[in-house]
């Protein structure tokens, strides 16, 4: 079992992890060495305008307060309440109606409204996350460390080209392409509180966006020179009671799209061409918070807000449930061949493993897999004695990704907020899945001073080296950090998004944004 005590100490403060050489991470002082910069291939460069890092103003749920009050018919008021709020709004309008001769209707509506409120409070006590606002719910289940305060809320590399999309604090999405200077900015009236992005596999131009009220599909022409694609380029995938959408997952074949919401116990399987969906209903768990489709297309991980997660097989769509002990499944990732699932649990500083290799091909329409999960890494807090003082590293894993070659695993480890000096850091592991599974320490990744990791993502088609992206400085462009192994073998590819802590006076702008 791997432990943080086996890792080399973190880089000194002020040093930035630049690249990997001979199984060791090399740090540089603030800048990438010039000889290594000349070896960089063409990569997109993140440059975000200052205006895009401001939170949008939120309009009222209804425009009624902006107009002079006038008397409307009761049926019109009920219709408007149904459209804005739903059944509770209609009952509220009926119980407060001033028309004469409606005493029994008012009394009955008040009683039904009280019953609905009691049932809602009872449901909220069983599932505490349902009492959260949409923004708080997305922040609680997002794979970003600080979704509410970070200027970059979601990130996704294109699976086949050197292109990525980023969702910003102002609810806009920008697409960066190494082969084009045009940077499309995607905006839509329904594109609010973006929680996740996902490019469609085997396609150059379709981007799925998880929003507060729906899932949006942008159809982007790669040859277009337009910087503001119209809303006519979008498809809206909405379903009653399925919001906010916090996670999306494409089938590796690109024919199906999964969407999940913490308030809906069913995950939806969308046929994008017809905009129709099928509910995969399974009671228990209180909703679905995170989805991960295995690279071979055979299985899907579905995490829930409670101490249980499910693994679905993607042929007959049957599932197996795995209960946890201390908390919900926080994150998970599949090996490139889909034979192993690594996952973490909220409240535990360990990485678990489930193997499906011995059951593959034996039982059609069944998930199979090992009956119990094994611990493969202990990430308990460890103190490193260094020349520049003590470094305390360790804690829960917030997000975790496995690179496409199966040789590197990256995890964001959140430090304990109660422990002074504890920090959030990226840990890099060397991995092997065959003939036996191995998880070995490689090192810690550190960005510029006062920067902390927010999102991590491996470049899916980069051939050699690594890419680490950080929020830009106000006065200079960010620089991509590559990494290149100096010996033969498959290259380990790491991409990470890191961001400085936001200022308490202005949460929309970081104190010291930096580019890496």
N, C-alpha and C positions, 0 to 999 in steps of 0.2 A: 504493500500500500504506500502510495506516494504521500509525502508530508512536506509542508512548507519549510521545515527545518533543513531539508536536503537542498533547498534552493541556494544559489549564491546571493549575497546581500544586494539590495536594490542599488541602483546608480546613485551617486552623490547628488544632493540638491543642486539644481542648476544644470546638470547634465541631462541630455535628451537621448533616449535610445535610438540609434541610427540604423543598425543592420545586424544581421547574424552572420558570424564567420566561425566555421569549425565547431558548431554546436554551442557557441557562446555569443551572448548579446554584447554588442559594442556600443558604447555611449560616446557622444560628442558634446562639446560645450556650445549649446545654443544653435549651432548651424551644422549643416551636413558638409563633410569634407568635399572640397572642390573636385578632386579626382573622381569621387563617386558620383557627384552631380552630373558629370559629363557622360556617365554610362546610363543615365535615365532614358527610358523610352518615352514616347509621347503619352502623357497622362493628363486627364482633365485637372484643372486647377480651380479650387473652390474660391470664389470671390463673391461675397454677399454684400449688397448695398446696406447702408446703415438704416434706411427706412424699413427694410424688411425685418429688422430685429426689434420692432416695436409691436407690442400686443395690440390686436385690433379692438376697437371699441365695440361693446356688445349692445345691440339694440334691445329694446323692451320686447318681451314675448308677444305683446299685442300692441298695435298702434292706437288703441282706443284712448289712452290718456292724453294723446296729442290733439284730440278733437273736442269741441264743445259738446257737452252731454246733451242728448236729446232722446225722447221716448221712442223705443222700438217695440214692435209686437213681441210677445213672449216667445213665439215659435222662432222668430229671427234671432233673439238673444240665445235661445237654446241651441240653435244651429251653429251660431258663432262659437259658443262655449264648447260644443262637441268638436269643432274643428281645431280649436286652440288647446284644449285641456283634455277632452275625452268625457267619459261617463261622469266622473266626479264634477266636472264643470257644469254639466247639464243638471245634476242633482242640486248643485249649489244655486244655480239660477232659479230652479223651481222652488227651493225652500225659502228663497229671499224675494219671491215675486210679490208685487204690491197690488196686483189685479184682484178684484173682488170675486167671490164665489169659488175660490180655489183653496179653501181651508184644508180639506181632506188631502188634496194633492200636495200642499205645502207640508203638512204633517207627515205624510208618508215619505216624501222626499227627504225630510230631515232625518227620519229614522233610518232610511236606507243609507244616507250619507254617513251617519254615525257608525253604522255597521261596517261600511267600507273602510272608514278610518281605523276602526278597531282591528279589522282583518289585516290592514296594511301594517299597523304597528306590530301585530303578532308575527307577520311574515318577516318584518325587519329585524325582530329579535332572533329569529332563526337564521337569517342571512344578513348579518350586519352590513355587508357591502351595499345592500340595496338602499340604505339610508344616505349614502354618499351622493353628492352632485355628480353630474356627468364628467366634469373636469377632474374632480377628485378621484373618481373611479378609474378614469384613463390613466391618471398619474400613478395610482396604486398598482395597476397591472401592466404598465408599459415596460418595455425592455430598455428604455432610456433610464439612466440613474436618476436624473432630475428633470422629468418631463415638463413640469410646470415652470421651472426657472431657466431651462436651457434654451438658447436661441435656435438650436437644431433639434427638432423633435423626432424625426425619423429619417432613415437613410437606407438606400438600396442600390447595390451595384446591378447593372444589367448582366444577365447570365452569359451573354455571348460576345459583347463588344465592350470597349473601354469607355463606358458611359455610366453615370450614376444620377440618382435623383435625391434631393434633400427637401424635407418639409420644414418650414421655418415658423417662427413664433407668430408671424402675422397671418397664418393659415395659407400662405402661398407655397407653391412647390416649384423649384428650379431644377432644370435638367442640364447637366454639364457633359459635353462630349469632346473627346480629344481631337476629333477630326473636323470640328466645326467651331467657329467663334460665336455662333448664335446660341444664346442661352434662353430657351423658352421659360416664361413664367406662367404657371398654371393657376388660375383663380376661378372659383365657382361659388355661387351663392350657398350651396349645400356643403362646401368644403370648409368645415369648421372642426377644430380640435382634432387634427390629424394624428392618429395613433400609430399607423404602420403603412409601409409602402411595399409593393411587390410587383416586379416586372413579369410579364407572361413569358414562359419558356417557349423556345422555338419560334419567336416572334420578335420583330425589331421595334414595335411601336406601341404596345399596349401596356399601360401602367395602372395597377389597381391601388386605390387609396382607401384606407379605413377612416371613416369620418364619424362625427357624432350621431348623425341620423341615418346614415346609409353607407354603402360602398360605392365609390365612383370609379369608372373605368375611362381613362383618357386614351384616345386614339391619336397618336402623334406621328405625323409624317416625318421620317428622318431627313428628307430632302427639303423640307419647308424652311424658309428664312424668316417666318413669322416669330416674333418674340412673345406674342399674346394670343395663343390659340383660343378660339371662341368656345363658348359653352356647348356649341353644337357638336364638338368633338368628343363629348362625354356620353356615357351610359350611366343611368342611375339604377342601382340594385338596392331596393328597399323592401323591407318586410315588416309588418306590424309587430311591435314588441321586440324587435331585434336592433336595439340601439342602447348605448353607443357601441359601435363596432371597434374592437380593440386588437383584433388579429386577423390576418389573411394568409392563405397558403394556396399556391397553385399546384396542381398535379404536374409532375415532371413532363408529362406529355402535352400539357397546356390546354387540355380540353375541358377541365373542370376547375372551379375556384371555390375554396372553402372560406366562410366568414364566421366569426365568433363574437358573441357579446356576453358580458358578465351577468346580464339580466335575463338572458334567454337560455333555458336548459338544453335547447337544441342548437346544433351547429348546422348551417345551411350549405348545401352543395348546389352551386349555381351552374347552369348551362348558359354561358355568356351569350351564345348566338341567339337564343330565344328569350333571354332575360327571365327564365323560369328557375325555380329552385325546389329542392326536396329537403324536408326537415329530417335530420338524424336525431331523433328524440331519445333521450335517456334521462329519466328522472333521478334526481340526486346530484348533489354537488353545487346547486344554486346557480349554474351558468357555466359558460366556457370562457376562459381568459386568454389562452395561448394555444396556437396551433403550430405543428411542425410536421410537414409531409416528408417521409423518408425519400432519399434520392432515387431509390429503385422503384418508387411509386406503389409499394405494396402495403404500407402502413402509415397511420397518422397518429401523432401524439395530441391529445386534447386535455389541457390542464383546466381545473375548476377552482373557484374561490375557496372551497373547503378541502379537507385533508383526504382527497382522493383524486386520481387522474385516470384517464382511460386511453387505451391504445386500440384504434380501429384498424381492421383490415379492409383494403380498398377494393375488394371484389364483390363480396356479398354484403359488406358493410355491417359486420358483426363486431362486437368489441369485448374487451376484457378490462375489468377495473382493478386498479392497484391502490389500496388504501395506504396512507402515510400516517405517521404517529404525531408529529409535533405541529405540522402546518401544511399548507398547500404546496403544490409543485410550482416553483418559481420560474424555471426555465429548463430547456432540454434541447438536445441536438442528436442527430443520427450519424452513424458512420457512413462513409460514401457508398458502401454496398448495402446499407439498410439492415445489417445483421446485428447491430448493437445500438442501444439507446443509453445515452448519458443524461442524467437529470439531477436537479438539486431541489431541496425542500426549504421553504422559508423557516428560519429559526434553527437551521442546522448548518454547520460549517464543514460539510462533506459533499463529495460527488458520488452519486450512485450509478450503478451500471446494470442494465438488463440485456441479456443475450437472447437473440432469436435465431442464431445460426443453425442450431441442431434441429430446428423445427421447420426450416424452410423447405417448401415443396412437398412436405409430407401430408399436410392437412389443408385441403382447399377450403376456403371460406371460414377458416379459423385463425385466430391470432397466434396461438401458441406462445412460445417464449418461456424463459425460466420462471419458476414459481416465486422466487424471492430475489430481491435486488441485493447486490454486493457493493460494499464500500470500496472505492478504488483510490480515493484521495482524501486526506485529512487536512483541512484548511484552517484549523484552529489557530488562534493568534500566536505569533512567534515573534520574539524580540531578537533583532540582529545587532550585535556590537560592532560598530564601525569606527573609523577614525574621526568621523564628523558627528558622532553621537549615536544614541540608540534609535533604531528604526523598528516600529511595531507594525506588523503586517499580518492580516488574517481576518477571517469572518465569513459571513454568508456570501454566496455567489449570486450576483444579480442577473447576469446574462452570460451566455456561453456559446461559442461557435466552434465548429470543426472544419478544418480546411478541406477542399475537394480532393487532395491527394491522400488524406488520412494520416498525415505525418505530424500535424501540429494542432493543438487545442488551445484556445485562448478563453480566459474567463475574467470577468470583472469581479473582483473581491471587494465587498463593501466593509469598511472598517466599522468598529462598534462606536456609535455616537456617544456612549457613556465613558469610553476609555480615552483619556487625553493622549494625544500624539498618534492615535490610530488613523489610518489613511485608506482611501480608496485607490486601488491599483490594479493593473492588468497583469495576470500571471500567464506565462506561456509554457506549455507542456509539449514534450515530444511523445508521439503516440505510434503504436503499431497494433493492428487488429488481427493479423494473421501471421503465423499459425496460432499464436497465443496473443492475448491482449496485454499490452504494456502501456503504462502511463508514467513517464519519467520527467523530472523537473528540467526546465531549460533556463528560465530567468524571469525577472520582472521588467515590465516596460514602464518607462516614465517619460512624461512630456515636459514642456517648459514649466518653469517655476509657477506655483499656484494654479496649475491646470489639473483637472481631474477627468478621468475617462467618463464618457457618457454612453456611447454606443460602440459596438465592435462588429466588424463584418469582414470576412475573407473575400478577396477579389476572386470571382469564380473562374476566370479564364486567363489570369496573368501567368506567364510562363516561368519567370524567374524573378525572385526578389519579393519585397513586401511593401505595402503602402499604408502609411499611418497619417491620418488627416486630423487637424486640430482647427478649432474656430479661429478665424483670421484676426490679426492685429488691425486696429483702426487705420494705421498709417502705412502698412505694407501688405503685399499679397502673401497668402500662405504658400508654403513650399511642401511638395510631397516628399515623404521619407521612404526611400526604398531599402530593402534588405536583400542581400544576396549571399547564398551559401557558397563557400569557396571550394567545396569538394564535390565529387560526383554524387548523383542521386537526385531524387525529385526535390524541387525547391519548396521551401515552406513559405507560404504566402499569408501575411497578416495585414489586415486593414483595420484601423480603429479610429473612432471619432472621439475626441477628447475636448472638454470645454472647461473654461475657468468658472469658478463660482460666481453667481450673479451678485451684484451689489444690493444691499438691503434697501437702499433708497430708490433704486430704479431696477426692478427685476427684469426689465426687457433688455438691459444692456450690461455686459459683463464688466467687471472692474479692470481686468487685464486680458482681453481676448488675444489669442495668439495663434499663429500659423505654424504648421509643422509639415 
